[in-house]
Amino acid sequence: MKKEDIISILKEKKYLFELKENHIVIRLARRYFLKLDIENDNIVKSEDRVTRFGLLAKGKSLKAATKINMIASFIFCVLSIVFLCVFTPGFSSDFTGSLIITYTCIMLYPLLEYLYYNRRLLKIKKLLNINL
């Protein structure tokens, strides 16, 4: 697929993109993008990247960033439960239920974010016939 065809498809579908020398950077969101390397009117390489504020997942792929964020949220949740149990001897059972629900939401957020953006990535790749 030629570079001009890719650009026309992206304009038609109203995707935000930047055209550089031999790269097309398609913005999925503020922090996520898909970078296409083009040589001789062929897509040579496609890579998705995450640009975040944190040190852990900056510059990683979407899959790697999700794994890192899920591990970090799991460690945070386990450590906070340990600290609550150690430093609060009269830990209320009513508070425990809402705490478990809150921690479950915290731990599931990276997974839901991954599913959403991965679906958008697959949609763009299918639209441009990228099988890399």
VENHUSUL-V975603 format. One line per field, one symbol per residue. phi: phi as a letter, one per 30 degrees, with the letter a starting at -180 (. if undefined). psi: psi as a letter, one per 30 degrees, with the letter a starting at -180 (. if undefined). A space follows every 10 residues. Layout:
phi->???
psi->???
This chain:
phi->.ddddddddd dddiddbbcc ebbbccddad ccbccccbbh hbddbbbcbc cbddddcdic dddddddddd dddddddddd ddddddcbdc dddddddddd dddddddded dddddddddd dddddddchc cd
psi->kleeeeeeee eefhkklkja dgkkjkkeae fklkkkkkkh gkjekkkklk jlflfegkgl leeeeeeeee eeeeeeeeee eeeeeefjeh jkfefeeeee eeeeeeffee eeeeeefeee eeeeeeeghk g.
